[in-house]
Amino acid sequence: MPDSILYWKGCMSRLRTKSISDSTMELFRRMGIRFETLGESEGCCGSVLLRTGQLEAAKKTAESTVDRISSAGFTEVVTSCPGCFRTMASEYPVILGGAPFRVRHVSQFLVERKSILKDRLGSVDLKACYHDPCHLGRHMGVYEEPRELIRMVPGLELFEMRDNRSKALCCGSGGGVRSAYPELSREVAKTAARDQVPAGVKLLVTACPFCNYNFKDACSGQIRVIDLPELLLSAWRADLNGER
């Protein structure tokens, strides 16, 4: 049985937002965290199938995912995708009766190891804002862990979006909207960045590859977008650009 965690990248970070999974793995290595991935055999957790009502297909995908993870001997799974986190931790117990492994979002996992990050992060002069992902916040109740990690970066001022935590707005990418209505999805992200981010804030921190992808695509030139593991790794490297 592996004595390391399984880092579950998720489809978005594996295929479209690779900098998130790459940064997470590099951060883990610097922190001395033992981890493995499933590589090309990772597959999908079934989240999108569930959101779009394809329940039988979602159940088959979930069964296959559980089999791949459990047959490899992993008892602990960490993911930087809130959709995967919600699906495995909250919905697998409903559609499958449970799963033989523990699942956490990377923010929860890193907060438990914040002593390793302490004094390793370079100081910046930067104003940032955090966007609460729907799956991570409203659906799974994870609000404070990402904020605690962001506040660990010396010199970084954390501001709140106008509507935050349980009242946070969707980025416009979830529920299949980005795939079915890409222009509408982009417009939601543009509106959120324009109306929700306080004046003077130039850095938007996400904790979800879907939010990251949609905000970057919709708000290029309007605001800089970075995901939580990317932020922490950049601060560790002391190359977090002081754009403001």
N, C-alpha and C positions, 0 to 999 in steps of 0.2 A: 504493500500500500504506500503511495507517495507520501513523503513527509513535507510536501509543499502544497501551496494552494493552487487551484486552477484559476488562471486569469481568463475569463470569458470575454472576448473582444466584442462580440455582437456583429451583426451584418454590416451596419453602417460604418463602424470603426475599422472593420476588416476590409471593406471595399471602397468606401467613399471618404471617410475622415480618418485616414490612416495615421495622421499626426497625433491623434488622441491616443490610440493604442500604442504607437511607438513611444510617445512621451510617458505613458503610464508604465510601460515595461522598463524604460530607462530609469524612471524614478524609483521603481521597485529595486532595480539592481543597485542603485546608489545607496538605498536604504538597507541593503543586505537582506531583502525579503526573498525567500525561496519560492519560486513559482514555476508553473509550466502552462503551456497552452495546448489546445487540441490541433493546432495548425490547420491544415487544409480540411481536416475532417470535422471541424467545429460545427458547421451547419447552422440552422436557424432555431431559435427558441419557440417560435410559433406566435409571437406577439401580434404581428400584423394580421395573421389569419384570424386571431381572436377578435381584433378590433373591427375587422370587416365582416364578421359574422360567419366565417367558415369553420364552424365548430368541430366537425368530424375531422377535417384536415388538420386543424390545430391540435386536436387530441393525439392523432397519429404522430405529428411532429414532436409533440411534447414527450410521448413515450420513447421515441427514437433518441431524443436529446438526453433524457434521463438514463437511458441504457448506455449511451456513449460515455457519459460522465461517470456513472457508477461502476461500469465495467473497467474503467481505468483506475478505479480505486480512490477517487477524490471524495473527500467529505466536506470540503470547504470551497466555495466558489465566490470569486470577487469579480464584479463587472463595472465598467464605467458607463454602461447604458441603462438608464432608468426603466426603459421598456422591457429589457431582458430581466432586470431586477424584479420588477412588479410581476411579470409573467411567472418566473420561477418561484419566487418567494410567496406570492399571494394567490396565484391562480392555479399553479400545479397542484396544490393541496385540494382544490375544488374539483378540477377535472380528472385528476389522477389519484386522489386520496392521499397525496403527499409525495415527497422526494427524499431520497436517502443522503441528502447533503444540505449544508447550510449555505444560504446565499445572502450576500451583502453588496451594497453599492460601494464604490471605491472611496467615497467621502466618509462613510462609516468606518471602513477598514483603516483609512489613514489617520482619522482622529484618534483611534486607539493607539497609534504609534507616533503621535505628534512629538514626543520627546526626541525622536530620531531627527525630525525636521528642525527642531529648535536650534538656533544658532548656525544653521546651515544655509539659511535663505538670505540673499543679498538685499540691501536696502534700496528702495526706489522712491521717487517723488511722483506719485501717480494717483489719480482719482479713478476708481472703478465702481461698477455696479453689477450686482448679481441677479440673474434671471432664474426664478424657480421653475424647473420643468414640471409639467403636469403629473407625469407618472411618479416622479420622485417626491414632490411636495404633497399635493392634494390627495393622491392615491396611496402613498406610502408613509406620509407624515415626516419625511426627512427634510427639515428646514435649517436647523442650526449647524449641523456638521459642516456643510460647505462654507458657511459664513465664518465659522471658527477657523477653518483652514486658510481662508482668504485673509483674515485679520492677522494671521501669523507672519505675513510678508511685511517686514519692517518698512515704515514710511508710506505704505499703501493706505489710502483713505477709502473706506467702503461706504458707498451710498446705496440707498434703497430705491428701487423702481417705485413709481407712484402707487401701483397696485402690486402687492407682494405677498409672499407666503400663501395662505389659503385663497387669497383673492387675486393671485397673479394671473395675468393673461397668457393664453397659449401662444406659442411662437408662430402658429399657423401650419405646422408641419405634420401634426399628429392625426391619427384616425384615418390615414390614407388620403388626407386632403392634398398633401404635397404631390402625390402621384396622380390623383384624379383632377385636381384643380391647381396647377402650379402657379398661375398668375395670382389667384386669390391667396394662395399660401404666401407668396412673396409680399403681397400688399399688406397682409396681417403683420408680418415681421417688420416691414417698413414703418407701419403705423405705431407698433409697439416701441420701436427704437426712437421714433420721433417724439411720441407723446408720453412715454413712460420713464425715459432716462432723464435724470436731473441735468440742468444746464451745466456745462463745463466738464462733464464726465465723458471721456473718450475711449474707455475700455469696458467692454461688456463681457463678463465672465459667465460661461454656461457650465452645466454639469450634465449635458446630454448631447450625444452626437447629432441627433435630429435637429435640436435647437441650434447647435453650432453651425451645422450645414446650412440651415435656412436663413439664419441671421447673416452669415457671411455672404451668401448669395444675394440676399435682398438689400443689404446695407453696405455694400462695398463703397468705401469713400466717405460713408456717413459716420461710422464708428468702428473701432477695432474690436474684433471678437476673438476670444481665447477660451479654451476649455480648462476646467480646474486642474487636471494633471499637467497640462501644458504650462499653466501659470506657475505652479509650484516648481516644476523642472526649470523653467526659465529663471525663476528667482534663485534657485540653487546654483545655477550656472552663472548668476549675476549678469545675465544678458537680457533682462526684461527691459525693453525699451521704454523710456520715460516719456512717451507721447501723451500729451494732455490738451 
